[in-house]
């Protein structure tokens, strides 16, 4: 399928920080996607929390399954808008590479532990992963992704007026036009993240028994879809799956229709016209955006702040905060390769080493490392 004129074009790519790569039959953005899929940080997402800590059940989403679901939704939207599907997929698969163990709870704990040294931001950490921390190539650190992929990661939530320190420093070396809108492909990946979060967190919340079908009947969009599902079958698992499918279809359709309307009004001649627009081009209609906000509010109150989730969130935050604080004060407790990088460094640089070490842990490894560092009965 021929791409639209406002899509990112292969031949117009601004290239890679460390030069061209040998030609083969893949596009630059297919290469980006493949590099993400094969990197160590991507594999670790299998054991990192989405909402439920990985040992709480095999069927709940992890960061890995979430990223795959975001990629599927993103590709579907990109195809219908005639955007570059491979760039969209690469961004969707890479957007959570910087998440620490235990999801947002872990992020808050690590942010508090390192507050005196810039704290912690998972978007900035994703950039560190793909530009610095992955060591898979002889000639350079990181994955050497295209400018377009790095732009999309840096601007995952839109233009950046006050970038985290690492993104600001990287931008001086390889400018990413942080003040402009991201590409349409990056905007699709970000909205696909939102769609996946809401629909699949509802599914996991129902599976966990944090709320029931009766609680959802009053919600916009969901209530109508749920009644239709319950009219088809009384089997709860089938209702739950049917509801997720219908909600994704509804939200994707709305994004495509609304974005097509915005594109027609803007009339962009190329991808840069998307970047120069006053606001995002990809988005929900006004009514669906309002409904989506109400769904988010429901999830926040009934799932993310449920007492059972609160208990695990409290413990998880405590683990990452304790790890960050302890290792910052005593970097000699880290394994040799990490200790050598931090031990002789000035304190701010040592904090960066601790940040990378803790953020790269899986849930399981963080719990084990915490026990090794705090429980005398656990071997070092």
LINQUI-V509466 format. One record per backbone hydrogen bond with DSSP energy under -1.0 kcal/mol. CO is the residue of the C=O (numbers start at 0). NH is the residue of the N-H. Records with the same first field share a line. If there is no record, write none. Layout:
# LINQUI-V509466
CO = NH + NH
This chain:
# LINQUI-V509466
3 = 6
8 = 11
9 = 12
14 = 146
15 = 18
26 = 30
27 = 31
28 = 32
29 = 33
30 = 34
31 = 35
32 = 36
33 = 37
35 = 38
38 = 42
39 = 43
42 = 45
43 = 46
44 = 47 + 63
46 = 362
47 = 62
52 = 55
61 = 65
62 = 66
63 = 67
64 = 68
65 = 69
66 = 70
67 = 71
68 = 72
69 = 73
70 = 74
71 = 75
72 = 76
73 = 77
74 = 78
75 = 79
76 = 80
77 = 82
78 = 81
81 = 3
83 = 87
84 = 88
85 = 89
86 = 90
87 = 91
88 = 92
89 = 93
90 = 94
93 = 96
95 = 98
101 = 104 + 105
102 = 106
103 = 107
104 = 108
105 = 109
106 = 110
107 = 111
108 = 112
109 = 113
111 = 114
113 = 116 + 118
114 = 117
120 = 124
121 = 125
122 = 126
123 = 127
124 = 128
125 = 129
126 = 130
127 = 131 + 132
128 = 133
129 = 142
133 = 141
145 = 149
146 = 150
147 = 151
148 = 152
149 = 153
150 = 154
152 = 155
154 = 157
163 = 167
164 = 168
165 = 169
166 = 170
169 = 173
176 = 179
177 = 159
182 = 186
183 = 187
184 = 188
185 = 189
186 = 190
187 = 191
188 = 192
189 = 193
190 = 194
191 = 195
192 = 196
193 = 197
194 = 198
195 = 199
196 = 200
197 = 201
198 = 202
199 = 203
200 = 204
201 = 205
202 = 206
203 = 207
204 = 209
211 = 214
212 = 215
215 = 218
218 = 222
219 = 221
220 = 224
221 = 225
222 = 226
223 = 227
224 = 228
225 = 229
226 = 230
228 = 231 + 232
234 = 238
235 = 239
236 = 240
237 = 241
238 = 242
239 = 243
240 = 244
241 = 245
242 = 246
243 = 247
244 = 248
245 = 249
246 = 250
247 = 251
248 = 252
249 = 253
250 = 254
251 = 255
252 = 256
253 = 257
254 = 258
255 = 259
256 = 260
257 = 261
258 = 262
259 = 263
260 = 264
261 = 265
262 = 266
270 = 274
271 = 275
273 = 276
274 = 180
284 = 288
285 = 289
286 = 290
287 = 291
288 = 292
289 = 293
290 = 294
291 = 295
292 = 296
293 = 297
294 = 298
295 = 299
296 = 300
297 = 301
298 = 302 + 303
302 = 305
305 = 309
306 = 310
307 = 311
308 = 312
309 = 313
310 = 314
311 = 315
312 = 316
313 = 317
314 = 318
315 = 319
316 = 320
317 = 321
318 = 322
319 = 323
320 = 324
321 = 325
322 = 326
323 = 327
324 = 328
325 = 329
329 = 332
330 = 333
334 = 338
335 = 339
336 = 340
337 = 341
338 = 342
345 = 349
346 = 350
347 = 351
348 = 352
349 = 353
350 = 354
351 = 355
352 = 356
353 = 357
354 = 358
355 = 359
357 = 360
361 = 365
362 = 366
363 = 367
364 = 368
365 = 369
366 = 370
367 = 371
368 = 372
369 = 373
370 = 374
374 = 377
